[in-house]
Amino acid sequence: MLERHYTTRELAELLHVNPETVRRAARRGDLRSIRVGLERRYSESAVDAWLELLASPSKKRSAA
């Protein structure tokens, strides 16, 4: 079965964040993405990994 991929807008709406937050995470390399034409797509597994990174205690300490 194929994995679901989200556009920047879809992911931002799903997570209730600004689309720029999603783009910034992708530019930093925190959120893996693929390019489809001029747009980016984010797989469910990449989103899960990003959310785990955000929730990890070591990430919170380094951001403070």
DSSP file (Angstrom, degrees, kcal/mol; ACC not computed):
  #  RESIDUE AA STRUCTURE BP1 BP2  ACC     N-H-->O    O-->H-N    N-H-->O    O-->H-N    TCO  KAPPA ALPHA  PHI   PSI    X-CA   Y-CA   Z-CA
    1    1 A M              0   0    0      0, 0.0     2,-0.2     0, 0.0     0, 0.0   0.000 360.0 360.0 360.0 140.8    0.0    0.0    0.0
    2    2 A L        -     0   0    0      1,-0.1     2,-0.3     0, 0.0     0, 0.0  -0.458 360.0-117.2 -78.0 146.5    1.3    3.5   -0.8
    3    3 A E        -     0   0    0     -2,-0.2     2,-0.2     1,-0.1    -1,-0.1  -0.590  31.7-108.8 -81.9 142.8    2.1    5.9    1.9
    4    4 A R        -     0   0    0     -2,-0.3    40,-1.7    39,-0.0     2,-0.4  -0.470  31.6-160.3 -70.3 138.5    0.1    9.2    2.1
    5    5 A H  E     -A   43   0A   0     38,-0.2     2,-0.3    -2,-0.2    38,-0.2  -0.971   3.8-152.6-122.3 140.2    2.0   12.4    1.1
    6    6 A Y  E     -A   42   0A   0     36,-2.7    36,-2.3    -2,-0.4     2,-0.1  -0.835  11.0-130.1-111.9 146.5    0.9   15.9    2.1
    7    7 A T  E  >  -A   41   0A   0     -2,-0.3     4,-2.5    34,-0.2     5,-0.2  -0.399  38.4-101.3 -78.4 169.9    1.4   19.2    0.4
    8    8 A T  H  > S+     0   0    0     32,-0.5     4,-2.4     1,-0.2     5,-0.2   0.931 124.5  46.9 -58.4 -46.1    2.7   22.1    2.5
    9    9 A R  H  > S+     0   0    0      2,-0.2     4,-2.4     1,-0.2    -1,-0.2   0.918 111.7  49.8 -64.0 -44.9   -0.7   23.5    2.9
   10   10 A E  H  > S+     0   0    0      1,-0.2     4,-2.5     2,-0.2    -1,-0.2   0.921 113.1  46.7 -60.6 -44.2   -2.4   20.2    3.8
   11   11 A L  H  X S+     0   0    0     -4,-2.5     4,-2.3     2,-0.2    -1,-0.2   0.909 111.2  51.2 -66.3 -41.8    0.3   19.5    6.4
   12   12 A A  H  X>S+     0   0    0     -4,-2.4     5,-2.4    -5,-0.2     4,-0.8   0.914 112.6  46.3 -61.5 -42.7    0.1   23.0    7.9
   13   13 A E  H  <5S+     0   0    0     -4,-2.4     3,-0.4     3,-0.2    -2,-0.2   0.910 111.7  51.6 -65.7 -42.0   -3.7   22.7    8.2
   14   14 A L  H  <5S+     0   0    0     -4,-2.5    -2,-0.2     1,-0.2    -1,-0.2   0.886 118.5  36.6 -61.7 -40.1   -3.5   19.2    9.7
   15   15 A L  H  <5S-     0   0    0     -4,-2.3    -1,-0.2    -5,-0.2    -2,-0.2   0.457 107.6-123.0 -93.8  -2.0   -1.0   20.3   12.3
   16   16 A H  T  <5 +     0   0    0     -4,-0.8     2,-0.3    -3,-0.4    -3,-0.2   0.930  69.6 123.4  58.4  48.5   -2.6   23.8   12.9
   17   17 A V  S   <S-     0   0    0     -5,-2.4    -1,-0.2    -6,-0.1    -2,-0.1  -0.861  70.6 -88.5-129.7 167.1    0.6   25.6   12.0
   18   18 A N    >>  -     0   0    0     -2,-0.3     3,-1.5     1,-0.1     4,-1.0  -0.526  35.5-122.8 -72.0 140.7    1.6   28.3    9.5
   19   19 A P  H 3> S+     0   0    0      0, 0.0     4,-2.3     0, 0.0     5,-0.2   0.816 112.3  63.4 -55.3 -29.8    2.7   26.9    6.2
   20   20 A E  H 3> S+     0   0    0      1,-0.2     4,-2.7     2,-0.2     5,-0.2   0.823  95.4  59.1 -65.0 -29.8    6.0   28.8    6.7
   21   21 A T  H <> S+     0   0    0     -3,-1.5     4,-1.9     2,-0.2    -1,-0.2   0.908 107.8  45.7 -62.7 -42.0    6.7   26.6    9.7
   22   22 A V  H  X S+     0   0    0     -4,-1.0     4,-1.9     2,-0.2    -2,-0.2   0.933 113.8  48.4 -66.2 -47.2    6.5   23.5    7.5
   23   23 A R  H  X S+     0   0    0     -4,-2.3     4,-2.5     1,-0.2    -2,-0.2   0.906 110.3  51.8 -60.5 -42.4    8.7   25.1    4.9
   24   24 A R  H  X S+     0   0    0     -4,-2.7     4,-2.2     1,-0.2     6,-0.2   0.906 108.1  51.1 -62.3 -43.1   11.3   26.2    7.5
   25   25 A A  H  X>S+     0   0    0     -4,-1.9     5,-1.8     1,-0.2     6,-1.5   0.881 111.3  48.6 -62.6 -38.1   11.5   22.7    8.9
   26   26 A A  H ><5S+     0   0    0     -4,-1.9     3,-0.6     4,-0.2    -2,-0.2   0.912 110.3  50.5 -68.4 -42.4   12.1   21.3    5.4
   27   27 A R  H 3<5S+     0   0    0     -4,-2.5    -2,-0.2     1,-0.2    -1,-0.2   0.880 110.1  50.5 -62.8 -37.7   14.8   23.9    4.7
   28   28 A R  H 3<5S-     0   0    0     -4,-2.2    -1,-0.2    -5,-0.2    -2,-0.2   0.682 115.7-117.3 -72.4 -17.6   16.6   23.1    7.9
   29   29 A G  T <<5S+     0   0    0     -4,-0.8    -3,-0.2    -3,-0.6     3,-0.1   0.513  86.1 114.9  90.9   5.9   16.5   19.4    7.1
   30   30 A D  S   <S+     0   0    0     -5,-1.8     2,-0.5    -6,-0.2    -4,-0.2   0.783  76.9  44.7 -76.2 -27.6   14.3   18.5   10.1
   31   31 A L  S    S-     0   0    0     -6,-1.5    -2,-0.2    -9,-0.1    -1,-0.2  -0.953  85.1-138.8-123.4 111.0   11.4   17.5    7.8
   32   32 A R        +     0   0    0     -2,-0.5     2,-0.3    14,-0.2    11,-0.3  -0.385  31.4 168.8 -67.9 144.1   12.3   15.3    4.8
   33   33 A S        -     0   0    0      9,-0.1     2,-0.3    -7,-0.1     9,-0.2  -0.961  27.5-139.0-148.7 165.7   10.4   16.1    1.6
   34   34 A I  E     -B   41   0A   0      7,-2.2     7,-2.7    -2,-0.3     2,-0.4  -0.942  24.3-122.4-123.8 151.7   10.4   15.4   -2.1
   35   35 A R  E     -B   40   0A   0     -2,-0.3     2,-0.5     5,-0.2     5,-0.2  -0.796  21.3-175.7 -95.8 135.3    9.8   17.9   -4.8
   36   36 A V  E >  S-B   39   0A   0      3,-3.2     3,-1.8    -2,-0.4     2,-0.4  -0.915  70.3 -51.6-126.5 100.9    7.0   17.4   -7.3
   37   37 A G  T 3  S-     0   0    0     -2,-0.5    -2,-0.0     1,-0.3     0, 0.0  -0.573 121.9 -22.1  66.4-124.8    7.3   20.2   -9.9
   38   38 A L  T 3  S+     0   0    0     -2,-0.4    -1,-0.3    -3,-0.1     2,-0.2   0.500 127.0  77.9 -93.4  -6.0    7.5   23.4   -7.9
   39   39 A E  E <  S- B   0  36A   0     -3,-1.8    -3,-3.2   -32,-0.0     2,-0.3  -0.605  71.6-129.1-104.9 163.9    5.9   22.0   -4.8
   40   40 A R  E     - B   0  35A   0     -5,-0.2   -32,-0.5    -2,-0.2     2,-0.4  -0.822  14.2-156.4-107.7 150.9    7.1   19.8   -1.9
   41   41 A R  E     -AB   7  34A   0     -7,-2.7    -7,-2.2    -2,-0.3     2,-0.5  -0.971   3.6-154.2-126.0 144.0    5.4   16.7   -0.6
   42   42 A Y  E     -A    6   0A   0    -36,-2.3   -36,-2.7    -2,-0.4    -9,-0.1  -0.976  13.2-138.4-122.3 122.6    5.9   15.2    2.9
   43   43 A S  E  >  -A    5   0A   0     -2,-0.5     4,-2.4   -11,-0.3   -38,-0.2  -0.375  23.4-115.0 -77.4 157.9    5.3   11.5    3.6
   44   44 A E  H  > S+     0   0    0    -40,-1.7     4,-2.7     1,-0.2     5,-0.2   0.896 118.0  52.0 -57.7 -40.8    3.6   10.3    6.7
   45   45 A S  H  > S+     0   0    0      1,-0.2     4,-2.2     2,-0.2    -1,-0.2   0.874 108.9  50.0 -67.6 -35.2    6.8    8.7    7.9
   46   46 A A  H  > S+     0   0    0      2,-0.2     4,-2.1     1,-0.2   -14,-0.2   0.898 111.7  48.7 -67.0 -39.8    8.7   11.9    7.5
   47   47 A V  H  X S+     0   0    0     -4,-2.4     4,-2.6     2,-0.2    -2,-0.2   0.922 110.8  50.4 -64.9 -44.5    6.0   13.8    9.4
   48   48 A D  H  X S+     0   0    0     -4,-2.7     4,-2.2     1,-0.2    -2,-0.2   0.919 110.9  49.0 -59.5 -43.9    6.1   11.2   12.2
   49   49 A A  H  X S+     0   0    0     -4,-2.2     4,-2.1     2,-0.2    -1,-0.2   0.891 111.4  49.8 -63.8 -39.5    9.9   11.5   12.4
   50   50 A W  H  X S+     0   0    0     -4,-2.1     4,-2.3     2,-0.2    -2,-0.2   0.920 110.6  49.1 -65.2 -44.0    9.6   15.3   12.6
   51   51 A L  H  X S+     0   0    0     -4,-2.6     4,-1.7     1,-0.2    -2,-0.2   0.882 110.7  50.6 -65.0 -37.3    7.0   15.2   15.3
   52   52 A E  H  X S+     0   0    0     -4,-2.2     4,-1.1    -5,-0.2    -1,-0.2   0.903 109.0  52.0 -64.5 -40.4    9.1   12.8   17.3
   53   53 A L  H  < S+     0   0    0     -4,-2.1     3,-0.5     1,-0.2     6,-0.2   0.913 110.3  48.3 -60.5 -43.1   12.1   15.1   16.9
   54   54 A L  H  < S+     0   0    0     -4,-2.3    -1,-0.2     1,-0.2    -2,-0.2   0.830 113.3  47.9 -66.6 -32.0   10.1   18.0   18.2
   55   55 A A  H  < S+     0   0    0     -4,-1.7    -1,-0.2    -5,-0.2    -2,-0.2   0.610  85.8 109.2 -85.4 -12.2    8.8   16.0   21.2
   56   56 A S  S  X S-     0   0    0     -4,-1.1     4,-1.6    -3,-0.5     3,-0.5  -0.425  70.1-134.4 -70.4 138.0   12.3   14.6   22.2
   57   57 A P  H  > S+     0   0    0      0, 0.0     4,-2.1     0, 0.0     5,-0.2   0.841 104.0  57.5 -59.9 -35.0   13.6   16.1   25.4
   58   58 A S  H  > S+     0   0    0      1,-0.2     4,-1.9     2,-0.2     5,-0.1   0.873 105.3  50.8 -66.7 -34.6   17.1   16.7   23.9
   59   59 A K  H  > S+     0   0    0     -3,-0.5     4,-1.5    -6,-0.2    -1,-0.2   0.902 109.3  51.0 -66.6 -40.8   15.6   18.9   21.2
   60   60 A K  H  X S+     0   0    0     -4,-1.6     4,-0.8     1,-0.2    -2,-0.2   0.896 110.0  49.8 -64.4 -39.4   13.7   20.9   23.7
   61   61 A R  H >< S+     0   0    0     -4,-2.1     3,-0.6     1,-0.2    -1,-0.2   0.898 110.4  49.1 -66.7 -39.9   16.9   21.5   25.8
   62   62 A S  H 3< S+     0   0    0     -4,-1.9    -1,-0.2     1,-0.2    -2,-0.2   0.779 108.0  54.9 -73.1 -23.7   18.9   22.6   22.8
   63   63 A A  H 3<        0   0    0     -4,-1.5    -1,-0.2     1,-0.2    -2,-0.2   0.690 360.0 360.0 -79.1 -18.7   16.2   25.1   21.7
   64   64 A A    <<        0   0    0     -4,-0.8    -1,-0.2    -3,-0.6    -2,-0.2   0.468 360.0 360.0 -79.6 360.0   16.2   26.8   25.1
